[in-house]
Amino acid sequence: MAIQDVLKKGDVPKFGRYIVWLVLFLGCSGFIAKGVIQVFWQGAGVG
């Protein structure tokens, strides 16, 4: 099941849905930022 389906079937309040999507977005963006920073550091010879 998709996350959206689970949130709808579980009758989660709108505020809770926003929190879930925020946590998922921040986790994803943090993972991408880590990769970008690692590429720059290795390119500069730091790591």
mmCIF file of the N, C-alpha and C atoms, coordinates in Angstrom:
data_MODEL
# 
_entry.id   MODEL 
# 
loop_
_atom_site.group_PDB 
_atom_site.id 
_atom_site.type_symbol 
_atom_site.label_atom_id 
_atom_site.label_alt_id 
_atom_site.label_comp_id 
_atom_site.label_asym_id 
_atom_site.label_entity_id 
_atom_site.label_seq_id 
_atom_site.pdbx_PDB_ins_code 
_atom_site.Cartn_x 
_atom_site.Cartn_y 
_atom_site.Cartn_z 
_atom_site.occupancy 
_atom_site.B_iso_or_equiv 
_atom_site.pdbx_formal_charge 
_atom_site.auth_seq_id 
_atom_site.auth_comp_id 
_atom_site.auth_asym_id 
_atom_site.auth_atom_id 
_atom_site.pdbx_PDB_model_num 
ATOM 1   N N  . MET A 1 1  ? 0.835  -1.196 0.000  1.00 0.00 ? 1  MET A N  1 
ATOM 2   C CA . MET A 1 1  ? 0.000  0.000  0.000  1.00 0.00 ? 1  MET A CA 1 
ATOM 3   C C  . MET A 1 1  ? 0.874  1.251  0.000  1.00 0.00 ? 1  MET A C  1 
ATOM 4   N N  . ALA A 1 2  ? 0.379  2.248  -0.640 1.00 0.00 ? 2  ALA A N  1 
ATOM 5   C CA . ALA A 1 2  ? 1.089  3.522  -0.656 1.00 0.00 ? 2  ALA A CA 1 
ATOM 6   C C  . ALA A 1 2  ? 0.821  4.267  0.648  1.00 0.00 ? 2  ALA A C  1 
ATOM 7   N N  . ILE A 1 3  ? 1.697  5.171  0.968  1.00 0.00 ? 3  ILE A N  1 
ATOM 8   C CA . ILE A 1 3  ? 1.560  5.945  2.201  1.00 0.00 ? 3  ILE A CA 1 
ATOM 9   C C  . ILE A 1 3  ? 0.254  6.726  2.204  1.00 0.00 ? 3  ILE A C  1 
ATOM 10  N N  . GLN A 1 4  ? -0.094 7.282  1.070  1.00 0.00 ? 4  GLN A N  1 
ATOM 11  C CA . GLN A 1 4  ? -1.323 8.067  0.976  1.00 0.00 ? 4  GLN A CA 1 
ATOM 12  C C  . GLN A 1 4  ? -2.550 7.199  1.275  1.00 0.00 ? 4  GLN A C  1 
ATOM 13  N N  . ASP A 1 5  ? -2.563 5.962  0.801  1.00 0.00 ? 5  ASP A N  1 
ATOM 14  C CA . ASP A 1 5  ? -3.679 5.053  1.073  1.00 0.00 ? 5  ASP A CA 1 
ATOM 15  C C  . ASP A 1 5  ? -3.782 4.742  2.561  1.00 0.00 ? 5  ASP A C  1 
ATOM 16  N N  . VAL A 1 6  ? -2.647 4.505  3.193  1.00 0.00 ? 6  VAL A N  1 
ATOM 17  C CA . VAL A 1 6  ? -2.634 4.195  4.623  1.00 0.00 ? 6  VAL A CA 1 
ATOM 18  C C  . VAL A 1 6  ? -3.153 5.382  5.424  1.00 0.00 ? 6  VAL A C  1 
ATOM 19  N N  . LEU A 1 7  ? -2.738 6.591  5.054  1.00 0.00 ? 7  LEU A N  1 
ATOM 20  C CA . LEU A 1 7  ? -3.190 7.771  5.779  1.00 0.00 ? 7  LEU A CA 1 
ATOM 21  C C  . LEU A 1 7  ? -4.692 7.981  5.616  1.00 0.00 ? 7  LEU A C  1 
ATOM 22  N N  . LYS A 1 8  ? -5.220 7.698  4.431  1.00 0.00 ? 8  LYS A N  1 
ATOM 23  C CA . LYS A 1 8  ? -6.659 7.875  4.202  1.00 0.00 ? 8  LYS A CA 1 
ATOM 24  C C  . LYS A 1 8  ? -7.470 6.801  4.921  1.00 0.00 ? 8  LYS A C  1 
ATOM 25  N N  . LYS A 1 9  ? -7.025 5.547  4.859  1.00 0.00 ? 9  LYS A N  1 
ATOM 26  C CA . LYS A 1 9  ? -7.764 4.458  5.511  1.00 0.00 ? 9  LYS A CA 1 
ATOM 27  C C  . LYS A 1 9  ? -7.690 4.565  7.027  1.00 0.00 ? 9  LYS A C  1 
ATOM 28  N N  . GLY A 1 10 ? -6.586 5.077  7.539  1.00 0.00 ? 10 GLY A N  1 
ATOM 29  C CA . GLY A 1 10 ? -6.427 5.226  8.977  1.00 0.00 ? 10 GLY A CA 1 
ATOM 30  C C  . GLY A 1 10 ? -7.123 6.448  9.525  1.00 0.00 ? 10 GLY A C  1 
ATOM 31  N N  . ASP A 1 11 ? -7.742 7.234  8.665  1.00 0.00 ? 11 ASP A N  1 
ATOM 32  C CA . ASP A 1 11 ? -8.469 8.444  9.067  1.00 0.00 ? 11 ASP A CA 1 
ATOM 33  C C  . ASP A 1 11 ? -7.567 9.375  9.883  1.00 0.00 ? 11 ASP A C  1 
ATOM 34  N N  . VAL A 1 12 ? -6.376 9.613  9.368  1.00 0.00 ? 12 VAL A N  1 
ATOM 35  C CA . VAL A 1 12 ? -5.398 10.474 10.033 1.00 0.00 ? 12 VAL A CA 1 
ATOM 36  C C  . VAL A 1 12 ? -5.795 11.935 9.816  1.00 0.00 ? 12 VAL A C  1 
ATOM 37  N N  . PRO A 1 13 ? -5.730 12.759 10.864 1.00 0.00 ? 13 PRO A N  1 
ATOM 38  C CA . PRO A 1 13 ? -6.063 14.182 10.696 1.00 0.00 ? 13 PRO A CA 1 
ATOM 39  C C  . PRO A 1 13 ? -5.116 14.870 9.712  1.00 0.00 ? 13 PRO A C  1 
ATOM 40  N N  . LYS A 1 14 ? -5.559 15.986 9.158  1.00 0.00 ? 14 LYS A N  1 
ATOM 41  C CA . LYS A 1 14 ? -4.777 16.708 8.145  1.00 0.00 ? 14 LYS A CA 1 
ATOM 42  C C  . LYS A 1 14 ? -3.411 17.124 8.692  1.00 0.00 ? 14 LYS A C  1 
ATOM 43  N N  . PHE A 1 15 ? -3.371 17.572 9.946  1.00 0.00 ? 15 PHE A N  1 
ATOM 44  C CA . PHE A 1 15 ? -2.103 17.979 10.552 1.00 0.00 ? 15 PHE A CA 1 
ATOM 45  C C  . PHE A 1 15 ? -1.125 16.801 10.601 1.00 0.00 ? 15 PHE A C  1 
ATOM 46  N N  . GLY A 1 16 ? -1.621 15.623 10.950 1.00 0.00 ? 16 GLY A N  1 
ATOM 47  C CA . GLY A 1 16 ? -0.779 14.432 11.002 1.00 0.00 ? 16 GLY A CA 1 
ATOM 48  C C  . GLY A 1 16 ? -0.246 14.047 9.637  1.00 0.00 ? 16 GLY A C  1 
ATOM 49  N N  . ARG A 1 17 ? -1.087 14.225 8.604  1.00 0.00 ? 17 ARG A N  1 
ATOM 50  C CA . ARG A 1 17 ? -0.641 13.923 7.240  1.00 0.00 ? 17 ARG A CA 1 
ATOM 51  C C  . ARG A 1 17 ? 0.499  14.838 6.838  1.00 0.00 ? 17 ARG A C  1 
ATOM 52  N N  . TYR A 1 18 ? 0.379  16.123 7.186  1.00 0.00 ? 18 TYR A N  1 
ATOM 53  C CA . TYR A 1 18 ? 1.449  17.069 6.854  1.00 0.00 ? 18 TYR A CA 1 
ATOM 54  C C  . TYR A 1 18 ? 2.746  16.703 7.561  1.00 0.00 ? 18 TYR A C  1 
ATOM 55  N N  . ILE A 1 19 ? 2.649  16.271 8.801  1.00 0.00 ? 19 ILE A N  1 
ATOM 56  C CA . ILE A 1 19 ? 3.847  15.885 9.553  1.00 0.00 ? 19 ILE A CA 1 
ATOM 57  C C  . ILE A 1 19 ? 4.518  14.676 8.892  1.00 0.00 ? 19 ILE A C  1 
ATOM 58  N N  . VAL A 1 20 ? 3.708  13.688 8.488  1.00 0.00 ? 20 VAL A N  1 
ATOM 59  C CA . VAL A 1 20 ? 4.264  12.492 7.839  1.00 0.00 ? 20 VAL A CA 1 
ATOM 60  C C  . VAL A 1 20 ? 4.999  12.867 6.565  1.00 0.00 ? 20 VAL A C  1 
ATOM 61  N N  . TRP A 1 21 ? 4.366  13.689 5.716  1.00 0.00 ? 21 TRP A N  1 
ATOM 62  C CA . TRP A 1 21 ? 5.006  14.077 4.456  1.00 0.00 ? 21 TRP A CA 1 
ATOM 63  C C  . TRP A 1 21 ? 6.245  14.931 4.709  1.00 0.00 ? 21 TRP A C  1 
ATOM 64  N N  . LEU A 1 22 ? 6.215  15.779 5.741  1.00 0.00 ? 22 LEU A N  1 
ATOM 65  C CA . LEU A 1 22 ? 7.377  16.608 6.076  1.00 0.00 ? 22 LEU A CA 1 
ATOM 66  C C  . LEU A 1 22 ? 8.562  15.737 6.489  1.00 0.00 ? 22 LEU A C  1 
ATOM 67  N N  . VAL A 1 23 ? 8.308  14.752 7.332  1.00 0.00 ? 23 VAL A N  1 
ATOM 68  C CA . VAL A 1 23 ? 9.382  13.860 7.784  1.00 0.00 ? 23 VAL A CA 1 
ATOM 69  C C  . VAL A 1 23 ? 9.977  13.091 6.602  1.00 0.00 ? 23 VAL A C  1 
ATOM 70  N N  . LEU A 1 24 ? 9.113  12.594 5.711  1.00 0.00 ? 24 LEU A N  1 
ATOM 71  C CA . LEU A 1 24 ? 9.612  11.867 4.541  1.00 0.00 ? 24 LEU A CA 1 
ATOM 72  C C  . LEU A 1 24 ? 10.417 12.777 3.620  1.00 0.00 ? 24 LEU A C  1 
ATOM 73  N N  . PHE A 1 25 ? 9.940  13.998 3.414  1.00 0.00 ? 25 PHE A N  1 
ATOM 74  C CA . PHE A 1 25 ? 10.644 14.942 2.547  1.00 0.00 ? 25 PHE A CA 1 
ATOM 75  C C  . PHE A 1 25 ? 12.001 15.315 3.135  1.00 0.00 ? 25 PHE A C  1 
ATOM 76  N N  . LEU A 1 26 ? 12.042 15.583 4.442  1.00 0.00 ? 26 LEU A N  1 
ATOM 77  C CA . LEU A 1 26 ? 13.312 15.963 5.071  1.00 0.00 ? 26 LEU A CA 1 
ATOM 78  C C  . LEU A 1 26 ? 14.318 14.814 5.028  1.00 0.00 ? 26 LEU A C  1 
ATOM 79  N N  . GLY A 1 27 ? 13.845 13.597 5.214  1.00 0.00 ? 27 GLY A N  1 
ATOM 80  C CA . GLY A 1 27 ? 14.739 12.443 5.132  1.00 0.00 ? 27 GLY A CA 1 
ATOM 81  C C  . GLY A 1 27 ? 15.323 12.284 3.741  1.00 0.00 ? 27 GLY A C  1 
ATOM 82  N N  . CYS A 1 28 ? 14.486 12.448 2.742  1.00 0.00 ? 28 CYS A N  1 
ATOM 83  C CA . CYS A 1 28 ? 14.934 12.325 1.349  1.00 0.00 ? 28 CYS A CA 1 
ATOM 84  C C  . CYS A 1 28 ? 15.903 13.446 0.988  1.00 0.00 ? 28 CYS A C  1 
ATOM 85  N N  . SER A 1 29 ? 15.562 14.665 1.355  1.00 0.00 ? 29 SER A N  1 
ATOM 86  C CA . SER A 1 29 ? 16.426 15.796 1.008  1.00 0.00 ? 29 SER A CA 1 
ATOM 87  C C  . SER A 1 29 ? 17.756 15.722 1.753  1.00 0.00 ? 29 SER A C  1 
ATOM 88  N N  . GLY A 1 30 ? 17.750 15.217 2.968  1.00 0.00 ? 30 GLY A N  1 
ATOM 89  C CA . GLY A 1 30 ? 18.994 15.043 3.711  1.00 0.00 ? 30 GLY A CA 1 
ATOM 90  C C  . GLY A 1 30 ? 19.902 14.014 3.060  1.00 0.00 ? 30 GLY A C  1 
ATOM 91  N N  . PHE A 1 31 ? 19.306 12.952 2.562  1.00 0.00 ? 31 PHE A N  1 
ATOM 92  C CA . PHE A 1 31 ? 20.075 11.912 1.877  1.00 0.00 ? 31 PHE A CA 1 
ATOM 93  C C  . PHE A 1 31 ? 20.702 12.457 0.597  1.00 0.00 ? 31 PHE A C  1 
ATOM 94  N N  . ILE A 1 32 ? 19.938 13.248 -0.150 1.00 0.00 ? 32 ILE A N  1 
ATOM 95  C CA . ILE A 1 32 ? 20.456 13.859 -1.384 1.00 0.00 ? 32 ILE A CA 1 
ATOM 96  C C  . ILE A 1 32 ? 21.563 14.860 -1.060 1.00 0.00 ? 32 ILE A C  1 
ATOM 97  N N  . ALA A 1 33 ? 21.357 15.679 -0.024 1.00 0.00 ? 33 ALA A N  1 
ATOM 98  C CA . ALA A 1 33 ? 22.368 16.665 0.366  1.00 0.00 ? 33 ALA A CA 1 
ATOM 99  C C  . ALA A 1 33 ? 23.664 15.974 0.785  1.00 0.00 ? 33 ALA A C  1 
ATOM 100 N N  . LYS A 1 34 ? 23.554 14.864 1.490  1.00 0.00 ? 34 LYS A N  1 
ATOM 101 C CA . LYS A 1 34 ? 24.745 14.119 1.901  1.00 0.00 ? 34 LYS A CA 1 
ATOM 102 C C  . LYS A 1 34 ? 25.541 13.666 0.684  1.00 0.00 ? 34 LYS A C  1 
ATOM 103 N N  . GLY A 1 35 ? 24.854 13.170 -0.333 1.00 0.00 ? 35 GLY A N  1 
ATOM 104 C CA . GLY A 1 35 ? 25.528 12.732 -1.552 1.00 0.00 ? 35 GLY A CA 1 
ATOM 105 C C  . GLY A 1 35 ? 26.211 13.874 -2.273 1.00 0.00 ? 35 GLY A C  1 
ATOM 106 N N  . VAL A 1 36 ? 25.534 15.028 -2.356 1.00 0.00 ? 36 VAL A N  1 
ATOM 107 C CA . VAL A 1 36 ? 26.116 16.195 -3.033 1.00 0.00 ? 36 VAL A CA 1 
ATOM 108 C C  . VAL A 1 36 ? 27.341 16.688 -2.277 1.00 0.00 ? 36 VAL A C  1 
ATOM 109 N N  . ILE A 1 37 ? 27.243 16.779 -0.961 1.00 0.00 ? 37 ILE A N  1 
ATOM 110 C CA . ILE A 1 37 ? 28.378 17.232 -0.149 1.00 0.00 ? 37 ILE A CA 1 
ATOM 111 C C  . ILE A 1 37 ? 29.553 16.267 -0.296 1.00 0.00 ? 37 ILE A C  1 
ATOM 112 N N  . GLN A 1 38 ? 29.264 14.981 -0.304 1.00 0.00 ? 38 GLN A N  1 
ATOM 113 C CA . GLN A 1 38 ? 30.333 13.986 -0.445 1.00 0.00 ? 38 GLN A CA 1 
ATOM 114 C C  . GLN A 1 38 ? 31.048 14.133 -1.786 1.00 0.00 ? 38 GLN A C  1 
ATOM 115 N N  . VAL A 1 39 ? 30.304 14.383 -2.853 1.00 0.00 ? 39 VAL A N  1 
ATOM 116 C CA . VAL A 1 39 ? 30.911 14.557 -4.178 1.00 0.00 ? 39 VAL A CA 1 
ATOM 117 C C  . VAL A 1 39 ? 31.825 15.778 -4.187 1.00 0.00 ? 39 VAL A C  1 
ATOM 118 N N  . PHE A 1 40 ? 31.354 16.889 -3.607 1.00 0.00 ? 40 PHE A N  1 
ATOM 119 C CA . PHE A 1 40 ? 32.175 18.100 -3.574 1.00 0.00 ? 40 PHE A CA 1 
ATOM 120 C C  . PHE A 1 40 ? 33.427 17.904 -2.725 1.00 0.00 ? 40 PHE A C  1 
ATOM 121 N N  . TRP A 1 41 ? 33.288 17.232 -1.591 1.00 0.00 ? 41 TRP A N  1 
ATOM 122 C CA . TRP A 1 41 ? 34.444 17.018 -0.727 1.00 0.00 ? 41 TRP A CA 1 
ATOM 123 C C  . TRP A 1 41 ? 35.472 16.124 -1.397 1.00 0.00 ? 41 TRP A C  1 
ATOM 124 N N  . GLN A 1 42 ? 35.022 15.080 -2.055 1.00 0.00 ? 42 GLN A N  1 
ATOM 125 C CA . GLN A 1 42 ? 35.963 14.188 -2.730 1.00 0.00 ? 42 GLN A CA 1 
ATOM 126 C C  . GLN A 1 42 ? 36.611 14.889 -3.919 1.00 0.00 ? 42 GLN A C  1 
ATOM 127 N N  . GLY A 1 43 ? 35.863 15.759 -4.589 1.00 0.00 ? 43 GLY A N  1 
ATOM 128 C CA . GLY A 1 43 ? 36.420 16.515 -5.710 1.00 0.00 ? 43 GLY A CA 1 
ATOM 129 C C  . GLY A 1 43 ? 37.464 17.513 -5.262 1.00 0.00 ? 43 GLY A C  1 
ATOM 130 N N  . ALA A 1 44 ? 37.299 18.045 -4.046 1.00 0.00 ? 44 ALA A N  1 
ATOM 131 C CA . ALA A 1 44 ? 38.248 19.017 -3.518 1.00 0.00 ? 44 ALA A CA 1 
ATOM 132 C C  . ALA A 1 44 ? 39.426 18.335 -2.824 1.00 0.00 ? 44 ALA A C  1 
ATOM 133 N N  . GLY A 1 45 ? 39.365 17.029 -2.663 1.00 0.00 ? 45 GLY A N  1 
ATOM 134 C CA . GLY A 1 45 ? 40.455 16.297 -2.030 1.00 0.00 ? 45 GLY A CA 1 
ATOM 135 C C  . GLY A 1 45 ? 40.404 16.304 -0.520 1.00 0.00 ? 45 GLY A C  1 
ATOM 136 N N  . VAL A 1 46 ? 39.266 16.673 0.055  1.00 0.00 ? 46 VAL A N  1 
ATOM 137 C CA . VAL A 1 46 ? 39.159 16.726 1.514  1.00 0.00 ? 46 VAL A CA 1 
ATOM 138 C C  . VAL A 1 46 ? 38.986 15.327 2.083  1.00 0.00 ? 46 VAL A C  1 
ATOM 139 N N  . GLY A 1 47 ? 38.138 14.506 1.448  1.00 0.00 ? 47 GLY A N  1 
ATOM 140 C CA . GLY A 1 47 ? 37.797 13.194 2.001  1.00 0.00 ? 47 GLY A CA 1 
ATOM 141 C C  . GLY A 1 47 ? 38.609 12.109 1.478  1.00 0.00 ? 47 GLY A C  1 
# 
